Amino acid sequence: MNKKIAMSIILSGSLALGGCAGMGSIGGSMVPGGIYSNSKLPVAGVPGSDSLEGEACAKSILGWVATGDASVSAAMANAGISNVSTIDYKINNVLGIYATYCTVVKGS
């Protein structure tokens, strides 16, 4: 009986902890990093010979205060892009204390 209880606890713990590895972190990163995360993630588009690149960022402090405009339209305006070919994200998070989430748009 004790072996069955021990196996149930081990199996339940493994399932619970295994689920955490698949969760996103602050900013929706698909590459979670509990202590530090610095990721670049593709969103959409077809890479080509793009002449312009625009970036727009939002920042978060302690997960309590967030400011900025990380929209695609802000990134387009920052570089004068009218035709978008690719959209990517850059996410940087340090201990959940300070995080930046940037949208990078390439096009012409």
Rosetta blueprint (number, residue, H / E / L):
1 M L
2 N H
3 K H
4 K H
5 I H
6 A H
7 M H
8 S H
9 I H
10 I H
11 L H
12 S H
13 G H
14 S H
15 L H
16 A H
17 L H
18 G H
19 G H
20 C H
21 A L
22 G L
23 M L
24 G L
25 S L
26 I L
27 G L
28 G L
29 S L
30 M L
31 V L
32 P L
33 G L
34 G L
35 I L
36 Y E
37 S E
38 N E
39 S E
40 K E
41 L E
42 P E
43 V E
44 A E
45 G E
46 V L
47 P L
48 G L
49 S L
50 D L
51 S L
52 L E
53 E E
54 G E
55 E E
56 A E
57 C E
58 A E
59 K E
60 S E
61 I E
62 L L
63 G L
64 W L
65 V E
66 A E
67 T E
68 G E
69 D L
70 A L
71 S L
72 V H
73 S H
74 A H
75 A H
76 M H
77 A H
78 N H
79 A H
80 G L
81 I L
82 S L
83 N L
84 V E
85 S E
86 T E
87 I E
88 D E
89 Y E
90 K E
91 I E
92 N E
93 N E
94 V E
95 L L
96 G L
97 I L
98 Y E
99 A E
100 T E
101 Y E
102 C E
103 T E
104 V E
105 V E
106 K E
107 G E
108 S L
